[in-house]
Amino acid sequence: MIVVTAATGQLGRLVIANLLKTTPAAQIVAAVRDPAKAADLAAQGVQVRRADYNDPASLDAAFAGASKVLLISSNDLGNRVAQHRNVIDAAARAKVSLLAYTSVLHADRSTLSLAAEHRETEDALRAAGVPYTLLRNGWYIENHTGSLGGAVAHGALAGSAGEGRIAAAARADYAEAAAVVLASAAPVEQVYELAGDTSFTLADLAAEVSRQTGKNIPFQNLPQEAYRDLLLNVGLPAPLAELIADSDAQAAKGALFDDSGTLGKLIGRPTISLADAVKAAL
């Protein structure tokens, strides 16, 4: 039995959709905080169980009979390590044969501020003695294409990544990789550095948006603090604005680049192209 945590999130739903192509629905568990939000999954025959990262008892119930668990990292910045440890401990009590975790690209050496909690979680996994696989996901291309409407409306794409190359892939690419790992008999204790097959700069992104819209949308490179302030001014919460601005600044130094091609090899097809991602977003 395969358990997918945070199953009603954007990534979790895509993982389950991919698992359903190879695994009987009755052997898939959608572990969610609010089972009412997973009615569509239940209608497909997927087992739906309540699971809250802050409630160890709920995790024990959700993992009953599990052979494999996918721990999708929490988005509760600052509290993630404790939450992840609860999941790891519950998986250990359930004696699962695999606990896969969605970490971040090159977590062991990443300069991204968000990498610290991932490193602590990876350390907790190793210390727990649970068979594990690390899915070190690179940047989601949706992190950039999701805000293209604003860039087109304002006539410029802002950021702090300079000429840094970003090897981003679609959320669907990473979800398919997770499903492949969960459904396979591949050896555990693997570390997959997952990123897009090709990379781009934010200037490349702006040029592609310009090409597809027929409008001149230049890339405006800002100092990190100025970009953070811009994000605050458009209504982003301070922690998220800090994280995004930091990620851009670190991307300028190569933190979001990888050219191993591991993701494309794992899913057996090319990852999404920049042109296709922009087309879908527009």
C-alpha positions as a printed Julia matrix, in Angstrom:
282×3 Matrix{Float64}:
   0.0    0.0     0.0
   1.32   3.43   -1.01
   0.51   6.47    1.12
   0.8    9.96   -0.33
   0.77  12.76    2.24
  -0.58  16.25    1.48
  -2.57  14.48   -1.21
  -4.98  17.32   -1.9
  -2.15  19.75   -2.61
  -1.1   20.59   -6.14
   1.81  18.14   -6.17
   0.02  15.41   -4.23
  -2.93  15.28   -6.6
  -0.6   14.93   -9.57
   1.35  12.13   -7.87
  -1.86  10.18   -7.25
  -3.04  10.75  -10.83
   0.22   9.19  -12.03
   0.07   6.31   -9.54
  -3.42   5.43  -10.75
  -1.9    4.58  -14.15
   0.09   1.7   -12.65
  -1.33   0.92   -9.21
  -4.83  -0.25   -8.22
  -6.74   2.58   -6.56
  -7.46   0.45   -3.5
  -3.7    0.23   -2.88
  -3.29   4.02   -2.77
  -3.95   6.09    0.34
  -4.52   9.83    0.14
  -3.41  11.17    3.53
  -4.96  14.6     4.02
  -5.78  17.08    6.77
  -9.37  17.47    5.55
 -10.86  14.28    4.04
 -13.83  16.29    2.73
 -11.47  17.9     0.22
 -10.54  14.48   -1.18
 -14.03  13.36   -2.16
 -13.0   13.22   -5.82
 -10.13  10.87   -4.95
 -12.42   8.64   -2.9
 -14.79   8.5    -5.88
 -11.93   6.99   -7.91
 -11.46   4.23   -5.32
  -8.49   5.78   -3.53
  -8.49   5.31    0.24
  -8.76   8.64    2.03
  -7.39   8.93    5.56
  -6.98  11.92    7.83
  -3.35  12.84    8.5
  -2.07  16.01   10.14
   1.67  16.59   10.37
   1.1   18.08   13.83
  -0.91  15.07   15.09
   1.19  11.89   15.49
  -1.86   9.75   16.31
  -3.48  10.68   13.0
  -0.27   9.74   11.19
  -0.19   6.32   12.87
  -3.75   5.67   11.7
  -3.03   6.93    8.19
   0.09   4.75    7.81
  -1.51   1.52    9.06
  -0.66  -1.23    6.58
   1.56   1.03    4.49
   4.54  -0.34    2.6
   5.64   2.97    1.09
   5.06   6.59    2.09
   5.68   9.79    0.18
   6.38  12.7     2.53
   5.58  15.86    0.61
   7.34  18.65    2.42
   5.2   21.01    4.48
   4.77  24.62    3.41
   4.65  25.8     7.03
   7.96  27.66    6.95
   9.79  27.57   10.27
   7.79  24.62   11.58
   8.57  22.08    8.92
  11.32  20.13   10.64
   9.19  19.2    13.65
   6.29  18.29   11.37
   8.51  16.16    9.14
   9.96  14.39   12.16
   6.44  13.41   13.2
   5.92  11.81    9.79
   9.31  10.08    9.87
   8.65   8.68   13.35
   5.22   7.42   12.3
   6.7    5.77    9.2
   9.3    4.09   11.4
   6.59   2.79   13.73
   4.71   1.47   10.7
   7.91  -0.29    9.54
   7.51   0.92    5.96
   9.86  -0.39    3.3
  10.32   3.07    1.77
   9.88   6.67    2.86
  10.39   9.07   -0.05
  10.84  12.74    0.74
  10.52  15.78   -1.52
  13.64  17.73   -0.63
  15.34  20.52   -2.58
  17.97  20.42   -5.32
  21.5   19.83   -3.96
  20.17  20.19   -0.41
  23.49  19.18    1.11
  25.3   22.18   -0.38
  22.53  24.56   -1.41
  22.84  28.21   -0.44
  19.06  28.71   -0.59
  17.64  29.82    2.75
  14.83  27.29    2.34
  17.37  24.45    2.11
  18.17  24.49    5.84
  14.92  22.79    6.87
  15.36  20.24    4.11
  18.87  19.4     5.32
  17.57  18.91    8.86
  14.83  16.65    7.57
  17.32  14.61    5.56
  19.45  14.23    8.69
  16.39  13.07   10.63
  15.63  10.52    7.94
  19.11   9.06    8.11
  19.04   8.95   11.9
  15.64   7.21   11.99
  16.88   4.13   10.2
  13.9    4.1     7.83
  14.67   3.02    4.25
  14.45   6.29    2.33
  14.77   7.93   -1.05
  15.45  11.64   -1.47
  13.64  13.36   -4.3
  15.61  16.59   -4.4
  13.28  18.67   -6.51
  14.6   21.68   -8.35
  12.63  24.83   -9.07
   9.05  24.57  -10.26
   8.68  26.48  -13.51
   5.25  27.56  -12.24
   7.07  29.68   -9.64
   7.84  31.99  -12.56
   5.09  31.4   -15.09
   2.38  31.76  -12.43
   2.99  35.5   -12.26
   3.33  36.24  -15.96
  -0.02  37.99  -16.06
   1.36  40.72  -13.83
   4.52  40.99  -15.9
   2.53  41.44  -19.1
   0.19  43.94  -17.44
   3.07  46.03  -16.1
   5.29  45.68  -19.16
   8.29  44.14  -17.38
   9.44  40.97  -15.64
  11.17  41.73  -12.35
  13.56  39.58  -10.35
  16.99  39.35   -8.77
  18.46  36.34  -10.55
  20.72  38.33  -12.88
  22.24  35.99  -15.45
  21.84  32.91  -13.27
  20.56  29.87  -15.14
  17.49  28.12  -13.73
  16.93  24.46  -14.55
  13.22  24.43  -13.76
  10.68  21.74  -14.57
   6.91  21.53  -14.31
   5.19  20.39  -11.15
   3.78  17.57  -13.28
   7.32  16.43  -14.15
   8.3   16.15  -10.49
   5.02  14.41   -9.64
   5.59  11.8   -12.32
   9.09  11.16  -10.99
   7.72  10.59   -7.49
   5.13   8.15   -8.83
   7.79   6.26  -10.77
   9.88   5.84   -7.63
   6.91   4.79   -5.49
   5.63   2.26   -8.01
   9.01   0.71   -8.83
  11.17  -1.87   -7.16
  14.24   0.35   -7.43
  16.79   0.17   -4.62
  16.08   2.5    -1.72
  18.44   5.02   -0.15
  18.78   6.73   -3.5
  19.32  10.45   -3.94
  17.82  11.94   -7.08
  18.88  15.46   -8.07
  15.86  16.48  -10.14
  15.73  19.49  -12.44
  14.7   20.52  -15.92
  16.52  19.14  -18.95
  17.3   22.67  -20.09
  17.92  25.9   -18.22
  17.06  29.54  -18.8
  17.77  32.97  -17.42
  14.99  35.35  -16.45
  16.01  37.4   -19.49
  15.32  34.3   -21.6
  11.94  33.99  -19.93
  11.12  37.63  -20.62
  12.17  37.21  -24.25
   9.92  34.17  -24.65
   6.97  36.04  -23.12
   7.68  38.93  -25.49
   7.76  36.57  -28.47
   4.48  34.88  -27.59
   2.58  38.04  -26.65
   3.99  40.31  -29.33
   4.78  42.87  -26.62
   8.14  44.08  -25.38
   8.48  42.6   -21.89
  12.05  43.26  -20.69
  13.64  41.65  -17.66
  14.31  44.15  -14.9
  17.04  42.92  -12.57
  16.7   44.39   -9.08
  18.81  44.22   -5.91
  17.49  41.53   -3.57
  16.07  44.05   -1.07
  14.3   46.02   -3.79
  12.76  42.86   -5.22
  11.62  41.8    -1.74
   9.99  45.21   -1.26
   8.25  44.89   -4.62
   6.83  41.52   -3.58
   5.66  42.98   -0.29
   3.97  45.83   -2.15
   1.95  43.41   -4.29
   0.65  41.72   -1.16
   2.9   38.72   -0.5
   3.41  37.77    3.16
   6.8   38.84    4.48
   8.23  35.3     4.93
   7.27  34.36    1.38
   8.61  37.6    -0.07
  11.91  37.02    1.75
  12.09  33.44    0.5
  11.42  34.34   -3.14
  13.86  37.23   -3.16
  16.54  35.06   -1.53
  15.91  32.26   -4.03
  16.37  34.67   -6.93
  19.56  36.08   -5.44
  20.95  32.59   -4.92
  19.9   31.6    -8.44
  22.22  34.34   -9.65
  25.01  32.3    -8.03
  23.93  29.0    -9.6
  21.77  27.56   -6.81
  18.95  26.55   -9.17
  21.1   25.04  -11.9
  21.66  21.36  -12.64
  22.53  19.68  -15.92
  22.51  16.01  -14.93
  19.32  15.23  -16.85
  18.25  12.89  -14.03
  14.6   13.94  -14.04
  14.08  13.38  -17.76
  15.79   9.99  -17.55
  13.64   8.96  -14.57
  10.34   9.8   -16.26
  11.46   8.59  -19.68
  10.64  11.79  -21.56
  11.87  15.37  -21.85
  10.82  17.78  -19.13
   8.65  20.75  -20.12
  10.24  23.34  -22.41
  10.28  27.02  -21.59
   8.15  27.78  -24.65
   5.49  25.23  -23.68
   5.43  26.45  -20.08
   4.96  30.05  -21.16
   2.27  29.06  -23.67
   0.35  27.15  -21.0
   0.59  30.04  -18.54
  -0.49  32.69  -21.03
